[in-house]
Amino acid sequence: MVVNVSDAPEANRYEARVEGESTVAGFAQYIRTAELVAFVHTEVSPAYEGRGVGAALARAGLDAARAANLLVLPTCPFFAGWIARHPEYQDLVYQSRSRVSD
């Protein structure tokens, strides 16, 4: 099964389609700023669960963030878990650098 992922900036999401089918198999909703992209929700159609659609969405979104030199804020539990299992993407994760002083 070939999964194609494309950015749909007008909808603020990446969309996954299975080759040869027109319906969206899954999507990853995001909020993008000049410095980072927050992945806030990922959804895969039940018909495609467990078939690599979520992984394709995560990889495409994270690769695009890296190419755009953006940090990633994975508020979506799927993205957070996926990044935790794929250390090659952990350098993209936004870390708050602010400090509270006494």
C-alpha positions in Angstrom: 0.0 0.0 0.0 1.4 3.4 -1.0 0.5 6.3 1.1 0.8 9.8 -0.4 0.9 12.8 2.0 0.4 16.4 0.9 0.2 19.6 2.7 -3.2 21.3 2.6 -2.2 24.8 4.0 -5.7 26.2 3.5 -7.0 23.6 6.0 -3.8 23.7 8.2 -3.2 20.0 7.9 -1.3 17.3 6.1 -3.6 14.8 4.3 -2.8 11.2 3.5 -4.4 9.4 0.6 -3.8 5.8 -0.4 -2.6 5.5 -4.0 -5.5 5.0 -6.3 -8.1 6.3 -3.9 -9.5 9.8 -3.7 -10.8 9.9 -0.1 -8.6 11.1 2.7 -7.3 8.2 4.7 -6.0 10.4 7.5 -4.8 13.9 8.5 -2.5 15.7 10.9 -3.8 19.1 11.9 -1.2 21.8 12.7 -0.7 25.4 13.7 2.4 27.0 12.1 4.2 30.1 13.2 7.4 31.7 11.9 9.5 29.6 14.4 7.6 26.4 14.9 4.8 24.1 13.9 2.5 22.6 16.5 0.9 19.2 15.6 -2.4 19.3 17.5 -4.5 16.4 16.2 -4.0 13.3 14.1 -6.8 11.2 12.8 -6.8 8.0 10.7 -9.9 6.5 9.2 -10.7 3.2 10.9 -10.4 1.5 7.5 -6.7 2.4 7.4 -5.7 2.0 11.0 -2.6 -0.1 11.5 -1.5 0.3 7.9 1.2 3.0 8.2 -1.0 6.1 7.4 -0.2 7.7 10.8 3.5 7.1 10.4 3.4 8.5 6.9 1.7 11.7 8.2 4.2 12.0 11.0 7.2 11.5 8.8 6.0 13.9 6.1 5.1 16.6 8.7 8.4 16.3 10.5 10.5 16.2 7.4 8.7 19.3 6.1 9.4 21.1 9.5 13.1 20.1 9.2 13.3 21.4 5.6 11.7 24.7 6.7 14.1 24.9 9.7 11.1 24.9 12.1 10.9 23.4 15.6 8.1 21.1 16.5 5.6 21.2 19.4 3.9 17.8 19.4 0.8 18.5 21.5 -1.0 15.6 19.7 -0.4 12.4 21.7 0.2 10.4 18.4 3.0 12.8 17.3 4.6 12.9 20.7 4.6 9.1 21.0 5.9 8.7 17.4 8.8 11.1 18.0 9.6 9.3 21.3 10.0 6.1 19.3 12.0 7.7 16.5 15.1 9.5 18.0 16.2 10.8 14.6 13.4 13.4 15.0 13.9 14.4 18.6 16.2 17.3 17.8 13.2 19.0 16.2 11.2 19.2 19.5 10.7 22.6 20.9 12.2 23.0 24.4 11.2 26.1 26.4 14.2 28.1 27.1 12.6 30.6 29.5 13.5 30.6 33.1 11.7 31.8 36.1 14.0 33.7 38.4 13.4 34.2 42.1 
